[in-house]
Amino acid sequence: MRSKLFVPASRPELFAKAMQGAADAISFDLEDAVEESRKASARGTLRQYLSTPEASAAGKTLIVRINAIDTPHFADDVTACAQDGLHMLNLPKVEDPDAVRQLAAMLDALERERGIAAPIGILANIESPRGLRHAAQIALAHPRVRGLQLGFGDLFGPLGISQRETSALQAVRLQVRLAAGEAGIEAYDGAFVDIADPEGFTVDAKSAFALGFAGKSCIHPTQVALANDAFRPSQEEVDHALRVVAAAKEALNEGVGAFKVDGKLVDGPFITRAEKLAELGRALGMA
């Protein structure tokens, strides 16, 4: 999921175009993008759309960003959106693992009631100092958690930290990536709000990719191609990874634990990294 495009749930005229675009995932937004008085109607519109053949046939990862657990919209959002074909609910402003477990319990009940075959995952947002402090516990809270996602605006804004401050961005990204890594799930980068600065978006996205992030939120369609490119390994990296994987199989048969590929020493952790890169390369048609 290199690119995840936000689409306001109150703008159904944008749904088809978004689904036909190049984003790996579409995140229908019931939270920040929808004004308070329109949340109920947006919820109803989205519920109807998610049940259409168009939605299920798009081949996209389908996500809904619901309203936070302490809002009056939370339960209604979950009830409306939990249906076949939805891949994940994006839970914003998560500050402790109990919020994740509460959402998971609701999904358990709705899936049983509605006969939903494929379990709906949870993408948990880390958007506050407390959430950041509890990131590992949140990631480990329930098997439904598929990823952690950063929200820089809510995290940095109240603290007066610039979203362009590289040291702050990388420090927080590393914490979230390590927390996701402990749970064996992916980490996804937050949005870059300056739509008119594609170069800045690319630098920002590549900085996240360098820390092992799997993808990035996009708030405008023009950012999708930039994200897809930034979170794509080079052909040289994929080719090297494939050689490492092949050499590892030979080494295993010979009982060798460490060996050289392209003049570089390779052992357990590097093999794991190579296997992941090779898998990504195959998924992107690079292998």
N, C-alpha and C positions, 0 to 999 in steps of 0.2 A: 504494500500500500504506500507507494512513493508519494502520491498526490491525493489529497482529500479536499474536495471542493465544497465549501459551505454554500447552501442554497436556502434562502428564507422560506419557511413552510407557508408563509402568508403570500407567496408569489408563485402560484401554480403555473403561470404562463412561462416560468423559467425551467420547469421540471424537465420537459422533453429535451430542450437544448442541452441542459447539463448532462442528461443521461446519454446523449449522443456524442459528447465531448471525449477528451482523452484522459480525464481524471480516472485514477484507479478506483476511487471511492467517492460516493456522494453523501454528504452529511446534511440532511434536512434539519434546519435549525428552528426549534421551538423556543429557544431561550433569548439571547441578546438581540437577534435579528427581528423579533416579533414584538410589537408594541403591546403593552399590557391588555388593552381593551380588545385586541384582535387574537389573543392566544387561543381562546375556545374555538373560534371559527377556523383558525389555521390548523389546529389539532384535528378537527373534523375533515378538512380538506386533505390533509396528509394521510389520515386513516383510510380514506377512500382510494387515494392514489396508490398506496402501498399494496392494495389488494388487486390492482389491475394487472393484466398480462404484460403490459408495457414495462412495468416496474420489475417484474420477475424475470423478464427476458433480456434485460439490458446487459447482463454479464458484469455488473459493477458490484463492489462491496457496498451494501446499503446500510447507512448509519443514521440514527436520529439523535440529535443533541436535545435532550429533554431539559426541563427546568430543575433546579437544584432540589435536594431532598427536603429542605426546610421551607419550600414555597407551597402555596395552595394548589399549584398546577402539577406537582410531581406525580401524584397517584393517577390523575386523569391522563397525563401524558403516557405513562407506562401502560395503562389499560388500553388506550387507543392504539398504541403503536406495536404492541407485542402480537405479532402475527407471522405466519409463514412467509419466508423470503427476506425478513429483516435479519441482518447479520449481527449488528451491535447496537446497543444503546450507549450513547455518550453521556456519562454522568458528570456534570460540572461541579466545580468547587468542593471536591471531596477532601475532607479533613481528617477522617478516621476510618478504619476498616469496617466499623458498624454500618456506615452508610452503604457500603458495597454489599454487605451481607443482607441488609434490608431489601435492597433492590433485587438481589439474587433470589430471595424468598418469594417476592412478588412474581418474578419470572417463573419460578418453579410451579407456583399455583396456576398461573395463566397458561403455561404450556400444557399442563395436565388437563385443564379445563377445555382448552381449544384444540387439543391433539396436534400441537406444533411439534414436528419431528426433529428438526435441527435446533439444538440449544442456542439461544440468543446470547451473544457475548456482551461483555461490559468493557467499555473504554473509559478509564477513570482519569479525570482532569486533575492535575496538580497546579493549583492557582493561588496558593496562600502560603505564608511561612509555616503554618501548622501542617498543612498538607504536605509540604516539602519535607518537614521533619518526620512525618509518618509515611513517606512514600513507599518504603519497602513493605511495611505492614499492609498498606493498601493494595500493593501489587500481589501480595500473598493471601489476601483476605478470602478469596474464593476462586475455584477453578474457572469460573466464567470470565474472570478478568483476562482480557486478551492483550491489553496494552495500557501504558501510561502516556498521557498527552499533556504537554506543557501549555499553560496559558499565561503568557508574559504580561499582558495588559493588567489583569487582576493582581498578579503577583508583584510586579514592579511599580505600578502606578501609585498605590497608596504609600509606598516607601520612598518615592521621589527618585527612583533608579531609572535612568534612561534605557529604553529598549535598544539603543545603539551601543551600549556599553559592553564591549566584547568580553571583558573580564567577568562581568556579572553573568552574561549569557552562558559562557562556557562553564563557569563554576556550577550554575544551576543545572545545566544540561548533564554534566558529568554525574551529579548526584542522582538525577532521575534515571539516567542510563544504568547506573550501578544498581539502583533499586529494582528496575525492570529486569536486569540481568539476574539478580538473585532469585526472581520468580520464574525465570526462563521465558519471559515475554518480551515484546518489542516496546521501544520508546518512540514517540512521535513528537515532532517539533511543533511549536506554536506558530501562529500567523505572523507574517511580516506586513505591517499595516500600510506602508507607503507604496501604493499601487503604481505610482508614477516612477518608481526607481527599480527597474528590473535588474540592474547590475547589483544593487544592494541586496535584493532578494536572493540572487545567486550566491553571493558571498556568504550571506546568512545561512542559506540552506547547506552549502558545502561545509560550513563550520560544524553544523549538526551531523552531517554524514560522516565527518572525520571522527566524531565521538560515538559512532555506531548507531545513530538514529536511523530508523527505517523509512521515514517519510515526513511530510510537512503539510500543515493545513494551508489551504489557499482560499483567499477571500474574493478573488476575481478570476475569471477564466483565463486571463492572460498570464497568470502565475502557474498554471498547470504544467505547461510544457517546460518551464524553467525548473519546477520541482522534479518532474520525471527525469530530466537530464542530470540534475544535481545529485540525485540518489541512484544514479546508474553507475556501476563500476566501469572502469576503462576496459577495453578489449584485452590489453596487456595484463591487467590484474586477473581477469577471468581465465585467460590462457594459462597464466602461472598457477592459478588455483587448480585447474584441471590437471596440470602436470604433478602438482603436489599430491592430489588425491590418487592419481594413478601410481605414483611412486610409493605412497603410503601402503597401498595394497600389496605391492611387491615386498616392501620392508616387513610387513606383518607376516607374510609367508616365510620370510627368512629369519624371523625373530629379532629384527633390528628395531630399536626404539627411536633412534635419531639418525638422520641422514641429510644429505645436501641435495637441493634442487636449484638450478640456475645459480649455483655458487652461494646459496643461502642455507644456513642450518635450519632444519625443520624437525620439530618434535610435537608432542601431544597438542598443546594449545594452538600451534600454527596449523596443524592438520584440521582441527575443529573450525578454525577461521576459513581455511581453504574450502572445506566442505560446504560451508554456508555461502561463500562467494560463488562456488560452482553451481549450487542450487539456484541462486539468484540469476546467474548468467544463463542457465538453461531456461528459466522462466521468462527471461527477456529475449530469448532467441539468439543469445551470443555464444552458445556452446554447440 
